[in-house]
Amino acid sequence: MTRTTVVQPSDPTLRPALQLALLFAAIKLVFHIASALWQQHIGYGYFRDEFYYLICGRHLAWGYVDQGPVVAVQARVAETLFGHSLVGIRLLSALGGAIRVALTGLICWALGGRRSAQALAMLLVLATPIYLGIDSFLSMNSWESAFWMPCILALILILRGSSPRLWWTVFGVSAGLGLLNKPSMTFFLIALALGLLLTPQRKILFTRYTAWGVALLVLIALPNLFWQMHHHWATLEFLHNGRVHGKNTRLAPLPFLANQIFVIGVLGAFVWIAGLVHLLRQRDRRWLGLTYCIFLAGMVAMGAKDYYVSPIYPYLFAAGGVAWQRRFAHRPRVQMDRTIAWPIFTVVIIVISAIFIPASNPVLRPATFLRYAHTLHLPNSDSENGKRAVLPQFYADRFGWQEEVDQITAAVRQLSPEDRAHAGIIADNYGEAGALDFLGHDLPPVVSGHNNYWLWGSHGVGGKVLIVISGDPPQHFQSLCREVQVVGNMNHPLAMPFEQHKKIYLLHDCQESQSPAQNWAKYKFYY
C-alpha cells in the first residue's frame, strides 16, 4: 500500500492581503511623521503626559501608579534613539497606530473579506478621529488596539482550523503585553471570554493549548501584579480617588452611546454598525458581536471615559467591510475585487476626514484653529471636569512648559552657591515636574507628590531654600517661611486654566512642616 503526503497549500489570498495591509500602515505612519514635523513648525510643543512618560522611562519599573510599564519602555527607547526630537519621541506611538491599521486588514481577511472589504475597513480606521489624535503623541493608548486585535485575529484563525499551539501563543503574548500596557486589557479579556462562553465557540476555551495561552499571559503580567502588591495597590487607589472626586466627566448611557459615533466618526458608523449587525446575525461569529456589546455595557456601567471603548473598533470595521462586500456583491467593482470598490464613498471619507483633521490633530495655528472651531460649531469634548481652556485640553496641554522651565532656570542662576547646594524645587503636578526634569538643565532636585513622582521620593529636599510652583497667595507662605519672593508667573494664555495664574516662589528658611524630606507622606497625591 502506497502512502502519500498531501501538503495543504497556503491561502493564496494572504499575501495580497498582507501587502495591502502594509501599504495602508505605511500611509498612516508617514502621515503622523509629517504631522509631528508640522506641529513643531507652527509652535505646538510637548504634550503634558509626554514629559511624565519620558521621566518614567528614566525610572523603569514593573509598574506605575497610573499606567503599566510598556509606555515607560516606549519612552526610554524613543529618548535613547532620538533624544529630544519631538518627531522621534512620537514615532513609536505612530507605529502602534500603523499596526492597528494593518491588523484591521488582516482581521477582515480572516473573516473572509477580499481586497475591497479590507481597503474600506483600513481606510476608515486610518481616518478615525480618535485614532488620529491618540497616535499623534507619546501615549499608551496608541498601542491598545495593537495588543487587543492580535487576540481577536488569533481566535478567528483557531476557529478556522489554524494551529492552536501557534495562535494561543500569539494570544498569550499579546494579552500579557496588553495587561502591561494598560489595565483596560483586563476588561476586554473578560468581555472576550464571556462572548465565547455564551456561544458554541466556547469549545476552544477547553483545550490544553488554551491553558498554555492563559498561563503565558499570566506569566507575562505577573511582575506588574507583584509591583502592585508591593506598592499597596497604588493603581486601585488612583482609580478610586478619581472616581470619588469626580475627575472624569461621567456620561449617562445614551450620551455615552451617542459619543461613540462622534468619537469614532459619523461616516465610520455606516460600516462598523453594519459590522456589528453582521456579527450578531452570524451564528459562527456571534461571539465577536457579543464581546463588543458586553465590553460597551461594562464601560457604561463603570462610568468610563467615552474613548475607553475605542481600541475595540478595528475588528468591527473589519466585519463591516465584509458586510458591505456581501451587501454589494452584485456590483462589478466588488466582483472584480477592486481595491476601491466604492469610489464615491471613498472620496467622501477622504474629503470629510481632511476637513475634520484639525479637530483631532493640531495642524492649525491656535488662532486659526479657534476660527475653524467657531465656523464648524465644534463642541468642547474634554473628558475631564474643570474650567474650560481657550483651546481643547488636548491642545492646551502643549503650551507653557518652556516658559515655566526658563523662569525657574533664571531663578536658580541667581542663587548663591551655598543656597544652590541646599535648594529644591516643588512642582504641583507631574506635568510641571516632568517639564523641568526633561527640558531643564543643571537644576536642583525636582519633587512632586503627584502619582509616581511621590514614589520617587523627596530626594532629601529640606526647607532651607525652596522654589515652589503654587496657586496660593504670598500670604500663605509668609507665615511659614522667613523670606518669600515671587520670581515668576505661569500665565500662558493658551495653557490649561489650572496652569494659569500660578506663581513661582523662592522661599528661604521654611518651617519644618514645609520640608519635603521631613513630611513626605503629606505630599502624596494619587489623582
ZAZADO-117842 format. One line per 5 residues: number of its first residue (from 0); their letters; for each residue z, x, y of C-alpha. Coordinates in steps of 0.2 Angstrom, whole numbers, plus 5000, padded with zeros to 4 digits. Last residue first. Layout:
REM ZAZADO-117842
NUM> A> Z X Y | ...
***
This chain:
REM ZAZADO-117842
526> YYFKY> 5205 4974 5308 | 5218 4986 5300 | 5228 4993 5314 | 5242 5005 5311 | 5249 5013 5327
521> KAWNQ> 5267 5008 5323 | 5267 5019 5307 | 5263 5034 5317 | 5279 5035 5327 | 5284 5053 5328
516> APSQS> 5267 5061 5327 | 5259 5048 5338 | 5272 5051 5352 | 5274 5036 5363 | 5291 5031 5357
511> EQCDH> 5296 5049 5360 | 5295 5047 5379 | 5280 5054 5387 | 5279 5071 5396 | 5262 5070 5404
506> LLYIK> 5249 5057 5403 | 5230 5058 5407 | 5224 5040 5407 | 5206 5034 5403 | 5204 5016 5410
501> KHQEF> 5197 5001 5402 | 5187 4988 5412 | 5173 4987 5399 | 5175 4991 5380 | 5182 4974 5377
496> PMALP> 5167 4966 5386 | 5154 4975 5374 | 5143 4988 5384 | 5129 4983 5396 | 5139 4986 5412
491> HNMNG> 5146 5002 5407 | 5164 5001 5413 | 5175 5014 5404 | 5185 5022 5418 | 5191 5040 5421
486> VVQVE> 5205 5052 5426 | 5219 5039 5429 | 5235 5049 5431 | 5252 5045 5424 | 5266 5058 5426
481> RCLSQ> 5284 5057 5418 | 5279 5045 5405 | 5286 5029 5398 | 5290 5019 5414 | 5274 5024 5422
476> FHQPP> 5264 5020 5406 | 5263 5001 5408 | 5262 5002 5427 | 5245 5010 5425 | 5238 4994 5419
471> DGSIV> 5234 4992 5400 | 5215 4992 5394 | 5218 5009 5386 | 5210 5025 5382 | 5223 5038 5382
466> ILVKG> 5223 5057 5385 | 5240 5063 5380 | 5250 5079 5385 | 5268 5081 5380 | 5269 5066 5368
461> GVGHS> 5265 5073 5352 | 5249 5074 5341 | 5253 5082 5324 | 5236 5077 5317 | 5242 5059 5318
456> GWLWY> 5235 5053 5302 | 5218 5052 5293 | 5224 5035 5286 | 5225 5028 5303 | 5207 5033 5307
451> NNHGS> 5203 5023 5291 | 5206 5006 5300 | 5211 5008 5318 | 5226 5018 5322 | 5217 5031 5332
446> VVPPL> 5218 5050 5334 | 5207 5063 5342 | 5213 5081 5341 | 5209 5091 5357 | 5191 5093 5362
441> DHGLF> 5179 5108 5358 | 5163 5097 5358 | 5162 5079 5359 | 5147 5068 5352 | 5154 5066 5334
436> DLAGA> 5173 5066 5336 | 5172 5058 5353 | 5160 5044 5348 | 5170 5041 5332 | 5187 5039 5342
431> EGYND> 5179 5026 5354 | 5170 5017 5339 | 5186 5018 5328 | 5197 5009 5340 | 5209 5012 5355
426> AIIGA> 5207 5030 5356 | 5222 5042 5358 | 5218 5060 5363 | 5229 5075 5360 | 5235 5089 5371
421> HARDE> 5248 5103 5367 | 5236 5118 5367 | 5227 5110 5382 | 5243 5109 5392 | 5246 5128 5390
416> PSLQR> 5228 5132 5394 | 5229 5122 5410 | 5219 5105 5409 | 5204 5103 5420 | 5192 5105 5405
411> VAATI> 5201 5091 5396 | 5197 5079 5410 | 5179 5083 5410 | 5177 5081 5391 | 5186 5064 5393
406> QDVEE> 5173 5059 5406 | 5158 5065 5396 | 5164 5057 5380 | 5166 5040 5388 | 5149 5041 5397
401> QWGFR> 5141 5046 5380 | 5148 5031 5372 | 5144 5018 5385 | 5130 5008 5376 | 5124 5005 5358
396> DAYFQ> 5137 4992 5355 | 5128 4981 5367 | 5113 4979 5356 | 5120 4971 5340 | 5133 4963 5351
391> PLVAR> 5119 4953 5360 | 5117 4959 5378 | 5126 4953 5393 | 5142 4953 5382 | 5151 4937 5375
386> KGNES> 5170 4936 5375 | 5177 4936 5358 | 5173 4929 5340 | 5162 4939 5328 | 5145 4934 5321
381> DSNPL> 5136 4935 5337 | 5121 4923 5337 | 5118 4921 5355 | 5104 4908 5355 | 5086 4913 5361
376> HLTHA> 5078 4902 5374 | 5061 4911 5372 | 5060 4914 5391 | 5078 4919 5393 | 5078 4931 5378
371> YRLFT> 5062 4940 5385 | 5069 4941 5402 | 5085 4949 5395 | 5075 4960 5384 | 5065 4967 5399
366> APRLV> 5081 4971 5407 | 5088 4980 5392 | 5072 4990 5388 | 5063 4982 5373 | 5062 4988 5355
361> PNSAP> 5080 4984 5351 | 5077 4976 5333 | 5082 4958 5328 | 5077 4948 5344 | 5064 4961 5349
356> IFIAS> 5054 4958 5333 | 5052 4940 5337 | 5034 4940 5344 | 5028 4953 5331 | 5036 4942 5317
351> IVIIV> 5026 4927 5324 | 5010 4936 5324 | 5012 4944 5307 | 5018 4928 5298 | 5004 4918 5307
346> VTFIP> 4991 4931 5301 | 4997 4929 5283 | 4997 4910 5284 | 4979 4911 5289 | 4974 4924 5276
341> WAITR> 4982 4915 5261 | 4976 4926 5246 | 4979 4942 5254 | 4980 4954 5239 | 4965 4945 5231
336> DMQVR> 4969 4939 5214 | 4951 4932 5211 | 4959 4915 5206 | 4970 4916 5221 | 4956 4919 5233
331> PRHAF> 4946 4905 5225 | 4959 4892 5227 | 4963 4882 5211 | 4979 4892 5208 | 4986 4885 5225
326> RRQWA> 5003 4878 5218 | 5004 4891 5204 | 5002 4906 5216 | 5013 4897 5229 | 5027 4896 5216
321> VGGAA> 5025 4914 5210 | 5027 4920 5228 | 5042 4909 5230 | 5049 4917 5215 | 5048 4934 5223
316> FLYPY> 5054 4927 5239 | 5069 4920 5230 | 5071 4938 5222 | 5072 4945 5239 | 5085 4933 5245
311> IPSVY> 5101 4939 5238 | 5105 4953 5251 | 5105 4940 5265 | 5120 4930 5259 | 5133 4940 5270
306> YDKAG> 5122 4936 5285 | 5131 4919 5288 | 5148 4928 5290 | 5160 4922 5276 | 5171 4907 5277
301> MAVMG> 5177 4909 5259 | 5170 4892 5254 | 5153 4895 5262 | 5151 4912 5254 | 5156 4904 5237
296> ALFIC> 5143 4890 5239 | 5130 4902 5243 | 5134 4913 5227 | 5134 4897 5216 | 5117 4891 5223
291> YTLGL> 5109 4908 5222 | 5115 4911 5204 | 5110 4893 5199 | 5092 4897 5204 | 5092 4913 5194
286> WRRDR> 5100 4904 5179 | 5086 4891 5180 | 5073 4903 5174 | 5070 4898 5156 | 5072 4880 5160
281> QRLLH> 5060 4880 5175 | 5064 4867 5188 | 5079 4877 5196 | 5068 4892 5198 | 5053 4883 5206
276> VLGAI> 5065 4874 5218 | 5072 4891 5223 | 5055 4899 5225 | 5049 4885 5236 | 5065 4887 5246
271> WVFAG> 5060 4906 5247 | 5042 4902 5252 | 5042 4889 5266 | 5059 4896 5272 | 5051 4913 5276
266> LVGIV> 5042 4905 5290 | 5058 4900 5298 | 5066 4917 5296 | 5080 4924 5286 | 5093 4922 5299
261> FIQNA> 5087 4906 5306 | 5084 4898 5289 | 5101 4904 5283 | 5108 4898 5299 | 5105 4880 5294
256> LFPLP> 5116 4882 5278 | 5130 4889 5289 | 5128 4875 5301 | 5129 4863 5287 | 5144 4871 5279
251> ALRTN> 5155 4873 5294 | 5154 4890 5302 | 5168 4903 5304 | 5165 4915 5318 | 5174 4931 5312
246> KGHVR> 5190 4939 5319 | 5200 4924 5317 | 5217 4932 5316 | 5222 4927 5298 | 5204 4930 5291
241> GNHLF> 5203 4947 5299 | 5220 4952 5294 | 5217 4947 5276 | 5201 4956 5275 | 5210 4972 5281
236> ELTAW> 5225 4970 5269 | 5213 4967 5255 | 5204 4983 5260 | 5220 4993 5260 | 5225 4988 5243
231> HHHMQ> 5241 4999 5243 | 5232 5015 5246 | 5235 5022 5229 | 5229 5005 5221 | 5214 5005 5232
226> WFLNP> 5209 5023 5228 | 5211 5019 5209 | 5199 5004 5211 | 5187 5016 5220 | 5188 5028 5206
221> LAILV> 5185 5014 5193 | 5168 5008 5201 | 5157 5020 5190 | 5167 5016 5174 | 5167 4998 5177
216> LLAVG> 5148 4998 5179 | 5146 5008 5163 | 5158 4997 5153 | 5148 4982 5159 | 5131 4990 5154
211> WATYR> 5138 4995 5137 | 5146 4978 5133 | 5129 4971 5137 | 5121 4983 5125 | 5133 4977 5112
206> TFLIK> 5127 4959 5113 | 5135 4943 5120 | 5128 4942 5138 | 5110 4940 5132 | 5114 4923 5124
201> RQPTL> 5119 4916 5141 | 5100 4913 5143 | 5104 4895 5137 | 5111 4891 5154 | 5128 4889 5162
196> LLGLA> 5134 4906 5156 | 5119 4914 5165 | 5122 4907 5182 | 5141 4910 5180 | 5137 4929 5176
191> LAILF> 5126 4930 5191 | 5138 4921 5203 | 5152 4933 5197 | 5140 4948 5199 | 5136 4942 5217
186> FTMSP> 5154 4940 5221 | 5158 4958 5216 | 5144 4965 5225 | 5152 4959 5241 | 5164 4973 5239
181> KNLLG> 5152 4985 5247 | 5144 5002 5242 | 5155 5007 5228 | 5153 4990 5220 | 5134 4992 5222
176> LGASV> 5135 5009 5213 | 5143 5001 5198 | 5130 4986 5198 | 5115 4999 5199 | 5122 5010 5185
171> GFVTW> 5127 4995 5174 | 5110 4986 5177 | 5100 5001 5173 | 5110 5004 5158 | 5108 4986 5153
166> WLRPS> 5089 4989 5156 | 5087 5004 5144 | 5098 4998 5130 | 5090 4980 5131 | 5073 4987 5129
161> SGRLI> 5060 4974 5135 | 5059 4957 5127 | 5056 4946 5142 | 5074 4941 5143 | 5078 4960 5145
156> LILAL> 5065 4961 5158 | 5072 4947 5168 | 5090 4954 5166 | 5084 4971 5173 | 5075 4964 5188
151> ICPMW> 5090 4954 5193 | 5102 4969 5191 | 5089 4980 5200 | 5090 4967 5214 | 5108 4969 5218
146> FASEW> 5108 4988 5222 | 5093 4989 5233 | 5098 4972 5240 | 5115 4980 5247 | 5107 4996 5253
141> SNMSL> 5103 4990 5271 | 5121 4983 5272 | 5130 5000 5270 | 5124 5005 5288 | 5115 5018 5298
136> FSDIG> 5103 5009 5309 | 5087 5000 5309 | 5088 4993 5291 | 5101 4980 5297 | 5090 4973 5310
131> LYIPT> 5073 4972 5302 | 5082 4965 5287 | 5090 4951 5297 | 5073 4946 5305 | 5063 4945 5288
126> ALVLL> 5046 4953 5291 | 5046 4966 5277 | 5054 4952 5265 | 5040 4940 5271 | 5026 4953 5267
121> MALAQ> 5034 4958 5251 | 5033 4940 5244 | 5015 4937 5250 | 5010 4953 5243 | 5018 4950 5226
116> ASRRG> 5010 4932 5225 | 4993 4939 5229 | 4995 4954 5217 | 5000 4943 5202 | 5016 4935 5199
111> GLAWC> 5023 4933 5182 | 5041 4933 5185 | 5041 4952 5181 | 5028 4954 5195 | 5038 4945 5207
106> ILGTL> 5053 4956 5203 | 5042 4971 5205 | 5036 4965 5222 | 5054 4961 5228 | 5059 4978 5222
101> AVRIA> 5047 4987 5233 | 5053 4978 5248 | 5071 4981 5244 | 5067 5000 5241 | 5059 5001 5259
96> GGLAS> 5075 4993 5266 | 5086 5007 5257 | 5074 5020 5264 | 5077 5013 5282 | 5095 5016 5279
91> LLRIG> 5091 5033 5273 | 5081 5037 5289 | 5095 5031 5301 | 5103 5048 5303 | 5086 5057 5304
86> VLSHG> 5080 5046 5318 | 5095 5048 5328 | 5095 5067 5326 | 5112 5073 5327 | 5111 5085 5312
81> FLTEA> 5096 5080 5301 | 5100 5086 5283 | 5119 5088 5284 | 5121 5073 5295 | 5110 5062 5284
76> VRAQV> 5119 5068 5268 | 5136 5065 5276 | 5131 5048 5282 | 5124 5042 5265 | 5140 5049 5257
71> AVVPG> 5150 5039 5269 | 5139 5024 5266 | 5142 5025 5247 | 5161 5026 5249 | 5165 5008 5250
66> QDVYG> 5170 4999 5266 | 5184 4993 5277 | 5199 5003 5272 | 5190 5017 5264 | 5187 5023 5246
61> WALHR> 5183 5036 5234 | 5184 5049 5248 | 5173 5060 5259 | 5181 5064 5276 | 5166 5071 5285
56> GCILY> 5156 5056 5279 | 5170 5045 5286 | 5166 5053 5303 | 5147 5048 5301 | 5152 5031 5296
51> YFEDR> 5163 5029 5311 | 5150 5035 5323 | 5137 5024 5315 | 5148 5009 5317 | 5146 5009 5336
46> FYGYG> 5127 5010 5336 | 5120 5027 5343 | 5110 5026 5359 | 5097 5015 5366 | 5088 5023 5381
41> IHQQW> 5070 5019 5380 | 5065 5035 5371 | 5079 5033 5358 | 5073 5016 5354 | 5055 5022 5352
36> LASAI> 5060 5035 5340 | 5070 5023 5330 | 5056 5010 5329 | 5043 5023 5323 | 5055 5028 5309
31> HFVLK> 5058 5010 5306 | 5040 5005 5305 | 5035 5020 5294 | 5048 5015 5281 | 5042 4997 5280
26> IAAFL> 5024 5002 5279 | 5029 5014 5265 | 5038 5000 5255 | 5022 4989 5257 | 5012 5003 5249
21> LALQL> 5025 5007 5236 | 5025 4989 5230 | 5006 4988 5229 | 5005 5004 5218 | 5019 4997 5207
16> APRLT> 5010 4980 5205 | 4994 4990 5201 | 5003 5000 5188 | 5012 4985 5180 | 4997 4974 5177
11> PDSPQ> 4991 4983 5162 | 5007 4979 5153 | 5010 4994 5141 | 5001 4993 5125 | 5011 4990 5109
6> VVTTR> 5008 5003 5096 | 5005 4997 5079 | 5010 5008 5065 | 5000 5006 5049 | 5007 5006 5031
1> TM> 4995 5007 5017 | 5000 5000 5000
***
